[in-house]
Amino acid sequence: MTYPSYTTIRYTKELNTGMNKQMQKPKPHAGLRHVALYTKHLPECVHFYSELLGMKLIWQPDADNYYLSSGSDNLALHRAPANFEPANYQRLDHIGFFLTERDDVDHWHDYLHSNNVEIKATPKDHRDGTRSFYCADPDGNIIQMIYYPL
């Protein structure tokens, strides 16, 4: 015999009693603009995102925390605790940086490759008209450099 989960029971009760009619969806959010990462290689990651990718340091409250931006976004790099061990399969698949021209993909690939950045997948065209490649930051987070025709 299977039993319904607490969530299923609660949702069913709300539907049957009309409890959910009072709750209205909030106004739309302003979009995803912030990602925070633990890093075991903080100086190397700061160099990668600021010197190689061109993000600007906007705030550094202390030696363990850096906040970077390329204008409309925010990337927080936090020094990982000494006992930090990322899982074999992280929940974050990759972080994407948009490029404004198709040819920029190849230029970024060549530039990062020449700076000894680990390339995970070479530039390729995708079915949706985008073009991208993948590389890794010094902590192994996967970065996608992608041209997206807007």
N, C-alpha and C positions, 0 to 999 in steps of 0.2 A: 504494500500500500504506500502511496506517495502522499505527502502532506504539502499543502501550499505554504509558501514562504510568508514571513511577516509582511513583507512589502506587498505581496499579492493580496493578502487579507486586508491590509490597510487601504490599498487602492480600490479594491472591490467595495469596501465599506463606504469610502468617500463617494464612489459612483452611485451607490444605492441610496445614500442619505443626502446627497447633494452638497456635502461639505466642501467640495472643491469649487463650487460655483462662486464663492466669495473671493477667491484668490484670482487676481488678474495678472497676466504676464507683464513684467516690468517693461519699460521702454527699452529699445534695442541698445546693446552695449556699443562701445566705440571701436571694437576690434581687438585682435590680439596684438599687443605691442611690447610685451615683456616676457623674457625667459630668464630663469635663474639656474645656474649650474654649479654644483660642487666640483672642484678641481683639485687633483693631487699635484698638479704641475702649474701652480698659479702664475709664476713669472713668465713661463713659456706660453701659457694661454693668453695672458695679457698682451704679450708681444705678437702672437698670431692674430688676434682680433684687432689690435690697434695698429701695429706697424704693417702687417701684411694685408689685412682686409680694410684698413682705413677707418675703423670706428674711432670715435673721440672719447676720451675719458671725461665723464661729466661729474663724477663724484667718487671720492675715495675716503670714506669715513675713518678707515684704519688700514693697517697692512694686510688684513685678511679679506677685504671686500673691495671690489672694483665695479663701477657701474659705467658701461660704455653705451654709446649711441651713434647711429648714422643718420639721425635726424628725427624720424618719426617712430623709432623703436627704442628698446632698452634691453641690454644684456647685462645681467649681474653675474659676476664671477666671484664665488665664495671659496675660500680655502677649505678643503675637505678636512673633517676631523682625522686625527692620526689613525684611528681604527676603521676608517671608511673603506669599504670594499664593494664596488659596484657589482651588481648581479651579472651572471653570464649573458642574459638577454635583457637589456635595458628596456624600459617602457618607451623612452624617447627614440624614435626611429632616426630622425635627422632634423637639422635646422636648415631652412632654405633662405638664401639671399637672392633677391630679384635683381636681374640685370636688364638694362633697357634696350640693348641691341643684341641680335643673334651672334654676331662676330665677337662680342665681349666674352662669350663662353670660352672660346678657344684661347683668347688672350689671357683670361684669368687662369685657365688650366696651365698654360705655358709658364706664366709668371709664378704660380704657386709651386709647380713642379721644379722650376729653377731655384726655388728657395727651400728645396728639400722637404716639402710638405707631402705626406703620404697620399697618393692618389688611389681612390678606391674603385672608381669607374671612369673611363675616359669619356670625352664629350660625345653625345649622341642626340639625334632628333627623336622626339616622341610623337605618338599618334595625335596628340591634341595641339600640335604646332609649337610646343615648347622645345627647348634644347638645353641640356644640362650636363654636368659631371659631378662626381662626388669625391670628396677628400676627407681627411680626418684632422681634427685639431690635435694639439699635443697630448690631450687626455684621451683621445680615441673617439670623441664625439664625431658623428658623421655630419658633414656640411655639404649641402647641395648648392651649387652656384647655378641658377636657372634663369634663362631668358623666357619671359612669359609675355606673349603679345597682348598688350592691354587694349 
